[in-house]
Amino acid sequence: MARMSKTQAKRKKLRDFFNRRVPLYQKDPVLYAREVLLFEPDEWQESVLRDLAESPWVTVRSGQGVGKTGVEAVALLWFLTCFRFPRVVATAASSSTTFSGVRLRSGAPTARCFESS
């Protein structure tokens, strides 16, 4: 059997670690936020993330500048990376609002999807 390069060994170690942690992350998006994203959620953001782990239908009503976009980004990344074949629907009052917070790297597959819509 051929020896792995250092890079291959690091990738395997990381992949094995993540595969062991995914079942925990699926049940606890707050743990995912802290360990993977290094995001320390506020108390109400923790509540929203825990609600999302139990129900796909969660709404948040609040004022401006309280951290809705931050918790939304965490929830989106949690769902996209921890579940197989994820589908995400993002809605807003207008299309300009929906896309105002979207920052995509040029040439990324998702960027091409948005460009064609």
C-alpha positions in Angstrom: 0.0 0.0 0.0 1.3 3.4 -0.9 2.1 5.9 1.8 0.1 9.1 2.1 1.6 12.4 1.6 1.4 14.9 4.6 -1.4 16.8 2.8 -3.3 13.6 2.2 -2.9 12.5 5.8 -4.1 15.9 7.1 -7.1 15.7 4.8 -8.0 12.2 6.0 -7.6 13.2 9.6 -9.9 16.3 9.1 -12.4 14.2 7.1 -12.5 11.5 9.8 -12.9 14.1 12.5 -15.8 15.9 10.7 -17.5 12.5 10.0 -17.5 11.7 13.7 -18.8 15.2 14.6 -21.5 15.6 12.0 -24.1 13.5 14.0 -23.5 15.8 17.0 -23.6 18.9 14.8 -26.9 17.8 13.2 -28.5 17.8 16.6 -26.8 20.9 18.0 -26.2 23.8 15.6 -24.9 25.9 18.5 -22.1 23.5 18.9 -21.4 23.7 15.2 -21.4 27.5 15.3 -18.9 27.5 18.2 -16.6 24.7 17.0 -16.6 25.1 13.2 -17.4 28.8 12.6 -16.0 30.2 15.9 -19.2 32.1 16.2 -20.4 32.8 19.7 -24.2 33.3 19.5 -26.2 35.6 21.8 -28.8 33.9 24.0 -31.6 34.6 21.6 -29.5 33.4 18.6 -28.9 30.1 20.5 -32.6 29.7 21.0 -33.3 30.3 17.3 -30.6 27.7 16.3 -31.9 25.1 18.7 -35.5 25.7 17.4 -34.2 25.1 13.9 -32.7 21.8 14.9 -36.2 20.7 16.0 -38.4 22.3 13.4 -37.8 23.5 9.8 -40.3 26.3 10.3 -38.9 29.1 12.5 -39.5 32.8 12.2 -37.6 35.7 13.8 -39.2 39.1 14.4 -37.0 41.8 15.7 -35.6 45.3 15.2 -32.7 46.3 12.9 -29.1 45.5 13.7 -29.7 42.8 16.3 -27.9 39.9 14.5 -30.5 38.2 12.4 -28.2 38.1 9.4 -25.4 36.5 11.5 -27.6 33.8 12.9 -29.1 33.3 9.4 -25.6 32.7 8.0 -24.8 30.2 10.7 -28.0 28.3 10.1 -27.4 28.2 6.4 -23.9 26.9 6.7 -24.9 24.4 9.4 -27.6 23.0 7.1 -25.6 23.0 4.0 -22.6 21.2 5.6 -24.3 18.8 8.0 -27.1 17.3 5.9 -27.1 15.3 2.7 -28.7 16.9 -0.4 -29.8 20.1 1.4 -32.4 22.5 -0.1 -32.7 26.0 1.2 -35.3 28.6 0.3 -34.5 32.2 1.1 -37.3 34.7 1.0 -37.7 38.4 1.6 -40.1 41.2 0.9 -38.4 42.1 -2.4 -35.7 40.5 -4.6 -33.3 43.4 -3.8 -33.6 42.5 -0.1 -33.1 38.8 -0.8 -29.8 39.4 -2.7 -28.5 42.4 -0.8 -26.7 40.2 1.7 -25.5 37.6 -0.8 -21.8 37.7 -1.4 -20.6 35.0 -3.8 -17.1 34.3 -5.1 -17.1 34.8 -8.9 -17.2 31.6 -10.7 -18.5 29.5 -7.9 -21.3 27.1 -8.9 -23.8 29.0 -6.7 -22.8 32.3 -8.3 -23.7 30.9 -11.7 -27.1 29.8 -10.4 -27.8 33.4 -9.2 -26.6 34.9 -12.4 -29.0 32.8 -14.5 -32.1 33.6 -12.4 
